[in-house]
Amino acid sequence: MRALLEAHWGLAGAEIVDHHGGMNSRTWFVTAGGVRYVAKCAAGDWFPGGIAVADALARRGFASGAPVRTTDGRLTIPATSGVAQGGRLALLAFVDGTATEDPGRIGARLAEVHRLLRGVTVDGEVAMDWVDPGAAHLGLRPWLREAVAEAVHALHAQGPLTEGLLHADPAPEAFVGHGLIDWGVALRGPLLYDVASALMYLGDDAGDAFLDAYGRAGTIPDGELRDALPVLVRFRYAVQADYFARRIAGDDLTGIAGPAENEKGLEDARRALRA
């Protein structure tokens, strides 16, 4: 890692501490020349797109944990050796501050992100059509395939919705300081997907305050927010079920202490879909 940082970003003698966090990537805290950074590595073609979204937000004055360009101007590099081998590596600006659990602040900040990304396009965008009801891993539990298929069908039947680039996983811990960090994919889809994701993490008790703050920004028409949100919440839990079923089927323990955490994620999704 130290050799990669020196060769591509000109950071000599960096101090590097493994973060040991993230279920879809690996991250390190980096300090060089008195400046703090985060190095992030992930496999898959989706990762550079998310980094490009963070870059677009930073150029609009928003604290996004933006990528630091390499000495030859790239946002990410292929990591061909060492601890990051097999993925793409980005060096990100460190966003100082603590994560907020205030639902009003989260709602207002998510609406600001959606507003700033209106009309923005980046290379590597993907559409929100990755949940396949016919996938083999959905045979893992008797209830799973039918529940996911019904949620996907309900979304397709909903009709046109307000779309844009999404964060895709706006958990409270990503709302750090005055920003929103942890951009992993350039996902284009209904803005309500981000709203539903935030609600999933915040829980029912914080839902009203979050929705009031988000709704005041006028990013999504009131009628759409009222009528289509239940469909997107249901789909979001189907995504959660699909995700944890895939991890269980592949024995993927990235970012967790053991298999029980994957099982808990799947069970939480089952209960929500049943409700």
Residue, then its C-alpha position, 0 to 999 in steps of 0.5 A: m500500500r505504501a508503495l502504491l501511494e508513493a508511486h501514484w499519489g506522490l505520498a512518501g513515508a505515509e502512515i497507514v492504519d487498517h480500518h477493518g470496516g466495510m462489507n463491500s470494500r477494504t479501507w485504510f486511514v492514511t496520514a502523509g505530510g500532516v494531511r489525513y486521507v482514506a484509502k479505499c479498495a473494492a473489486g468490481d466495475w461498479f466502484p469507479g462510478g461511485i468515486a466519480v459521483a463523490d468527485a462531482l459532489a465535491r466540485r459543487g462544494f459538498a463534503s463527500g470524501a472526494p477522491v484525490r487524483t493521482t499524479d497523472g489525473r486518475l480517480t482510481i488505479p488498478a491494484t495489481s499487487g500487495v494487500a489491495q490486489g485484485g481491485r481498484l484503489a482510490l485515495l479519498a479526502f478525510v471528512d472530519g467530524t462525527a456521524t449524526e443520528d439526527p433524522g432531521r439533519i439526515g433528511a435535509r442533507l440527503a435532499e441537498v445531495h439529490r438537488l446537487l446531483r440533478g442533471v449530473t451524469v458520470d461514467g460507469e453509471v448502473a441502473m437499478d435492475w440488479v435484483d434477479p428473482g430467478a437468481a440461484h441464491l434465492g433458493l436458500r430459504p422457502w420464502l425468499r424467492e417469492a417475497v423478492a419477486e413480489a417486491v420487484h413486480a410491485l416496483h415495476a408496476q409503480g410507473p415513472l418516478t423522479e430519478g437521479l444519481l443515488h447514494a444507494d446506502p445512506a446509513p446514519e454513519a455515512f452522514v459525517g460532519h456536514g457531508l455524506i461519505d462512502w460512495g460506492v456505486a454510480l446508481r441511477g434510479p428513483l430518488l425514493y430508493d435513497v429515502a427508503s434506505a435511510l428509513m430502513y436504517l433510522g427505524d419507525d421512531a425517527g421516520d416522521a422527522f426525517l421525512d418532514a425534513y426531506g419533504r421540505a426541500g421539494t426534491i420529490p413531489d409530495g404525491e409521489l413521496r406519499d404514494a410510492l414510498p411504501v413500494l420502495v420501502r418494500f423493494r429496499y428490504a427485498v434488496q437487503a434479503d437478496y444481498f444477505a442471501r448472496r453473502i450466505a450462499g457464497d460464505d462471504l464474511t467481508g466486514i463482519a465477525g462471523p456467519a451469524e451477522n449475515e443470518k441476522g441481516l436476512e432474518d431482519a429482511r424477512r420480518a420486514l417483508r412479512a410485515 
